Amino acid sequence: MTTVVKCPTCGKGVVWGEVSPFRPFCSKRCQLIDLGEWADEEKRIPSNSDLSESEEWSEGQIGPEPI
């Protein structure tokens, strides 16, 4: 039995298997469109935490302070 999923970018059917190298995307183009949306912060993983209130991070700091 072959599993077919929808491409998250365009909705086209994609066979879930080695015949589809860009799965879950239908093509390299759709894969790059999705990557661009993440890079432009159009997409994000929802979070309940607010880093602006965290004492571990400060403006301009790249990572947590060393121990």
C-alpha positions as CSV (number, residue, x, y, z in Angstrom):
1,M,0.0,0.0,0.0
2,T,1.4,3.4,-1.0
3,T,1.0,6.4,1.3
4,V,0.3,9.7,-0.3
5,V,0.6,13.0,1.6
6,K,-0.1,16.5,0.5
7,C,2.8,18.9,-0.1
8,P,2.7,21.5,2.7
9,T,3.4,24.3,0.3
10,C,1.2,23.6,-2.7
11,G,-1.1,20.7,-1.7
12,K,0.0,18.4,-4.5
13,G,-0.1,14.7,-3.7
14,V,3.4,13.2,-2.8
15,V,4.2,9.5,-2.6
16,W,5.8,8.9,0.8
17,G,8.8,6.9,-0.1
18,E,12.3,6.9,-1.7
19,V,10.8,7.8,-5.1
20,S,10.1,11.3,-3.6
21,P,13.4,12.8,-2.5
22,F,11.9,16.1,-1.3
23,R,9.2,14.5,0.8
24,P,7.0,15.8,2.3
25,F,7.4,18.4,-0.4
26,C,6.6,17.7,-4.1
27,S,9.7,19.5,-5.4
28,K,12.9,21.4,-4.5
29,R,11.0,24.6,-5.3
30,C,8.3,23.9,-2.7
31,Q,11.0,22.9,-0.2
32,L,12.9,26.2,-0.8
33,I,9.7,28.2,-0.5
34,D,9.0,26.7,2.9
35,L,12.6,27.3,4.0
36,G,12.4,30.9,3.0
37,E,9.2,31.3,5.0
38,W,11.0,30.0,8.1
39,A,14.0,32.2,7.4
40,D,11.8,35.3,7.1
41,E,10.1,34.3,10.3
42,E,6.7,34.0,8.6
43,K,6.5,30.6,10.3
44,R,7.4,29.8,13.8
45,I,6.9,27.1,16.5
46,P,4.4,28.4,19.0
47,S,5.7,28.9,22.5
48,N,4.2,30.1,25.8
49,S,7.5,31.5,27.1
50,D,8.5,35.1,26.6
51,L,12.2,35.4,26.2
52,S,12.0,39.2,26.8
53,E,11.3,38.5,30.5
54,S,14.1,35.9,30.9
55,E,17.1,36.9,33.0
56,E,19.3,34.5,31.0
57,W,19.2,36.6,27.8
58,S,20.1,40.3,27.3
59,E,19.9,42.6,24.3
60,G,22.7,41.9,21.9
61,Q,23.7,38.7,23.6
62,I,24.2,35.8,21.2
63,G,23.8,32.9,23.7
64,P,23.4,32.3,27.4
65,E,26.1,33.7,29.6
66,P,29.0,31.2,30.4
67,I,28.8,29.4,33.7
